[in-house]
Amino acid sequence: MKILIVGGGMGGIILANNLARRLHEELHAGKARITMLSASDRHMYQRGLLYVALGRMMPDERYRDQRHLLETEIELHVDPVEEFSLDQNQVRTKGGKTYPYDELVIATGSRIFLEGTPDLSESAECFYTEQSAVHMFKRLQEFQGGRVVSSVGVPHRCPMAPLEITFMLLDYFKDRGIREKTQIHYTYPIGRTHSLENVAKWATPEFERLGITYETLFNVKEVDGHGKVIRSGEGTETP
Ligand SMILES: Cc1cc2nc3c(=O)[nH]c(=O)nc-3n(C[C@H](O)[C@H](O)[C@H](O)COP(=O)(O)OP(=O)(O)OC[C@H]3O[C@@H](n4cnc5c(N)ncnc54)[C@H](O)[C@@H]3O)c2cc1C
């Protein structure tokens, strides 16, 4: 059986290693084969972007050699897929090769789509890609105090990240000695401060204790970079 995994991110690696352990005997007997097609020979640890955005980690520290993260039985090719031919059970790669399969796993992750919200990519900082996290740190270093809105829409990668970045920003401003000059406001799209009820029950009094203001049922509709305001689909706005 030929198992083909497209994408060497967190999901692809966990699945490939789990399968390799479970199919150990079949792999050694030549009855099964696991192949991974990856877009890069380096694995990027996405969670570390939170630390890059606050200057607590260098971008390069978040990379590991892809090969070393995989069980030795897994065949790895750094050659991204360009075309899926599901009716023929095969894929074609950028390098021009064709890989047939019996079972296919598509683990190519998700993409950030800031362009879907007017003025968001031009007027807001984001930490969900390396480039944007590095840019956010640059902007933070220039920041000398004022009002910061920590806002998130749905869907987003990692349910904890919006809360984490908000509390991390507070520590960052404290460390810089500008906490007193900075107001932090948090918005969240549903009717409480986090999708998990128990997390919301913890986070809400923490916000109040730490002087972070918050607004729920706020789904970002547009950013007005000139007026320095974000508006929600619910008809409210926050400066
Ligand atoms: C700031 C931040 C904090 C996070 N914190 C946590 C946390 O605390 N806990 C947690 O569980 N999760 C956390 N996450 C979420 C976690 O990183 C993702 O859920 C996880 O990386 C998703 O794994 P994935 O394999 O689906 O996608 P990805 O990790 O994005 O991997 C997809 C891979 O597919 C590759 N690819 C794309 N197209 C092709 C193609 N055509 N051919 C071949 N390869 C291709 C990409 O290059 C990439 O390597 C966080 C994410 C972020 C951004």
The ligand as a Tripos MOL2 file, in Angstrom:
@<TRIPOS>MOLECULE
LIG
   53    58     1     0     0
SMALL
NO_CHARGES

@<TRIPOS>ATOM
      1 C1          1.0690   32.0380   16.5030 C.3       1 LIG1
      2 C2          0.5410   30.6240   16.5260 C.ar      1 LIG1
      3 C3          0.4430   29.9460   17.7420 C.ar      1 LIG1
      4 C4         -0.0210   28.6410   17.7700 C.ar      1 LIG1
      5 N1         -0.0710   27.9860   18.9680 N.ar      1 LIG1
      6 C5         -0.4880   26.7080   19.0010 C.ar      1 LIG1
      7 C6         -0.5210   25.9660   20.2230 C.ar      1 LIG1
      8 O1         -0.1580   26.4700   21.2890 O.2       1 LIG1
      9 N2         -0.9750   24.6820   20.1860 N.ar      1 LIG1
     10 C7         -1.3870   24.0980   19.0170 C.ar      1 LIG1
     11 O2         -1.7790   22.9250   19.0300 O.2       1 LIG1
     12 N3         -1.3740   24.7780   17.8530 N.ar      1 LIG1
     13 C8         -0.9500   26.0470   17.8260 C.ar      1 LIG1
     14 N4         -0.9400   26.7260   16.6410 N.ar      1 LIG1
     15 C9         -1.5630   26.1250   15.4790 C.3       1 LIG1
     16 C10        -0.6670   25.1310   14.7930 C.3       1 LIG1
     17 O3          0.5950   25.7100   14.4760 O.3       1 LIG1
     18 C11        -1.4010   24.6930   13.5400 C.3       1 LIG1
     19 O4         -2.6640   24.1810   13.9070 O.3       1 LIG1
     20 C12        -0.6410   23.6230   12.8250 C.3       1 LIG1
     21 O5          0.6110   24.1150   12.4090 O.3       1 LIG1
     22 C13        -1.4620   23.1570   11.6250 C.3       1 LIG1
     23 O6         -0.7540   22.1110   11.0600 O.3       1 LIG1
     24 P1         -0.9720   21.7190    9.5410 P.3       1 LIG1
     25 O7         -0.0490   20.5930    9.2690 O.co2     1 LIG1
     26 O8         -2.4190   21.5470    9.2680 O.co2     1 LIG1
     27 O9         -0.5430   23.0060    8.7180 O.3       1 LIG1
     28 P2          0.8870   23.6860    8.6330 P.3       1 LIG1
     29 O10         1.6600   23.4980    9.9030 O.co2     1 LIG1
     30 O11         0.6300   25.0700    8.1450 O.co2     1 LIG1
     31 O12         1.6420   22.8630    7.5130 O.3       1 LIG1
     32 C14         1.2500   22.8260    6.1890 C.3       1 LIG1
     33 C15         2.4680   22.4570    5.3850 C.3       1 LIG1
     34 O13         2.0710   22.1460    4.0660 O.3       1 LIG1
     35 C16         3.0410   22.7030    3.1930 C.3       1 LIG1
     36 N5          2.4300   22.8500    1.8770 N.ar      1 LIG1
     37 C17         1.5280   23.7750    1.4800 C.ar      1 LIG1
     38 N6          1.1930   23.5810    0.1930 N.ar      1 LIG1
     39 C18         1.9020   22.4940   -0.2280 C.ar      1 LIG1
     40 C19         1.9900   21.8050   -1.4610 C.ar      1 LIG1
     41 N7          1.2790   22.1780   -2.5280 N.pl3     1 LIG1
     42 N8          2.8190   20.7230   -1.5400 N.ar      1 LIG1
     43 C20         3.5450   20.3190   -0.4580 C.ar      1 LIG1
     44 N9          3.4960   20.9490    0.7400 N.ar      1 LIG1
     45 C21         2.6920   22.0270    0.8490 C.ar      1 LIG1
     46 C22         3.4180   24.0150    3.8350 C.3       1 LIG1
     47 O14         4.6640   24.4830    3.3540 O.3       1 LIG1
     48 C23         3.4920   23.5890    5.2910 C.3       1 LIG1
     49 O15         4.7670   23.1110    5.6420 O.3       1 LIG1
     50 C24        -0.4360   28.0260   16.5670 C.ar      1 LIG1
     51 C25        -0.3430   28.7070   15.3470 C.ar      1 LIG1
     52 C26         0.1490   29.9860   15.3200 C.ar      1 LIG1
     53 C27         0.2860   30.7080   13.9950 C.3       1 LIG1
@<TRIPOS>BOND
     1     1     2 1
     2     2     3 ar
     3     2    52 ar
     4     3     4 ar
     5     4     5 ar
     6     4    50 ar
     7     5     6 ar
     8     6     7 ar
     9     6    13 1
    10     7     8 2
    11     7     9 ar
    12     9    10 ar
    13    10    11 2
    14    10    12 ar
    15    12    13 ar
    16    13    14 ar
    17    14    15 1
    18    14    50 ar
    19    15    16 1
    20    16    17 1
    21    16    18 1
    22    18    19 1
    23    18    20 1
    24    20    21 1
    25    20    22 1
    26    22    23 1
    27    23    24 1
    28    24    25 2
    29    24    26 1
    30    24    27 1
    31    27    28 1
    32    28    29 2
    33    28    30 1
    34    28    31 1
    35    31    32 1
    36    32    33 1
    37    33    34 1
    38    33    48 1
    39    34    35 1
    40    35    36 1
    41    35    46 1
    42    36    37 ar
    43    36    45 ar
    44    37    38 ar
    45    38    39 ar
    46    39    40 ar
    47    39    45 ar
    48    40    41 1
    49    40    42 ar
    50    42    43 ar
    51    43    44 ar
    52    44    45 ar
    53    46    47 1
    54    46    48 1
    55    48    49 1
    56    50    51 ar
    57    51    52 ar
    58    52    53 1
@<TRIPOS>SUBSTRUCTURE
     1 LIG1         1 GROUP 0 **** ****
